[in-house]
Amino acid sequence: MFLDTLKISYLRNITAAHLELSPQVNVVVGENGSGKSSLLEAIYFLGYGRSFRTHTARPVIQDNAAKSTVFGEFQDAERRIPLGIERLRQGAMTMRFDGKTLQSVAELLKHFPMQLVSPDSYKLLEEGPMFRRQYLDWGVFHVEHDYLNVWKRFQRALKQRNAALREGLSLNQITVWDHDLIPSAEQIHAMRENYFNALEPMLQATCESLFPDFNITIRYQRGWGEEQSLESLLVERLVRDCSLGYTSIGPQRADLKVSIDFGTAKHHLSRGQQKRLVFALLCVQAKQLCQTTDKKPLLLIDDLCSELDPQGAKALLQLLTSLNSQIVITGIEQEPLLNHLIDHGLALFHVEQGKVSQIETAIA
């Protein structure tokens, strides 16, 4: 399934836009501030029900409008499927998919997997493990049908256990939550580990291709020691957890450790190298999802060529076009992108002051 038609109303500086997208590669060009990223933001709404720039509705909706709407039509093998998101200035949101009102964003996520590469994507390497857990959980969510239910059970038990720890309740009142927490935690770990073990060989091969001069190692850490069971460690750390006021071990502490020959990736790779590595992580996830399910994630790439030399940009474009996924890329200049994409079912759009137009893709 791919996004065939996109309609946008009153989103940032885009008053109205109607795009017919390519099922393969779409390039959006224009000057800084023209509305390129706002167009990506609109597509992101269809996948996540929110903006990737802000968690509130007000900055997204035009000042003179009461609401913003994004409508898309998806094409699968047999028919076109509509999806519409309406966001009111007061914050209320309505999601309609295939004629039905969706009750949760989780329902939206399972229909329309999407990955975004933006300036904030560096957080995957530079910030805390939460961002790497989100990366891992995105993939597990789409391949393990029961993952969301297991994750919710674990979160409920963890929330109650942490509340008991903060309130200084008796040890029995704290450990009663371990009966729900431990089995759900172990299930989360097993699903994450299975997913990462399937992903890791492809990650390693892609990193070797993009970084031939040094080795990159990515390891999954489950969030508690490898030698002892979670049950025994929770008992061992109970006094410490009472002092801290929270549960200090478990899948909520899991991480992906990314290192290179001479240290950690975030401390020793340039910005351009970090961008290539983040691309590798996200593209391999998309490729693995295509190979193991019937889902084809949409990749959104904001300002592809920034912080990359021509050779680095070419390597990433080759990686992108090797995927069996729909892609939307933004950039300031046309030709560096077009020279590598013209033979890949390319649709080209130009944005100027919030107005979007489609232009010819032939290069003279």
Buried (B, 14 or more C-beta within 10 A) or exposed (E): BBBBBBBBBBBBBBBEBEBEBBBBBBBBBBEEEBBBBBBBBBBBBBBBBBBBBEEEBEEBBBEEBEBBBBBBBBBEEEEEBEBBBBBBBEEEBEBBBEEEEBEEBEBBBEBBBBBBBBEEBBBBBBEEBEBBBEBBBBBBBBBBEEBBEBBEBBBBBBEBBBBBBEEEBEEEBBBBBBEBBBBBBBBBBEBBBEBBEBBBEBBBEBBEEBBEEEEBBBEBBBBBEEEEEBBEBBBEBBEEBBEEBEBBBBBBBBBBEBBBEEEEBBEBBEEBBBBBBBBBBBBBBBBBBBEBEEBBBBBBBBBBBBBBEEEBBBBBBEBBBEBEBBBBBBBBEBEBBBEBBBEBBBBBBBBEEBBBEBEEBEEE
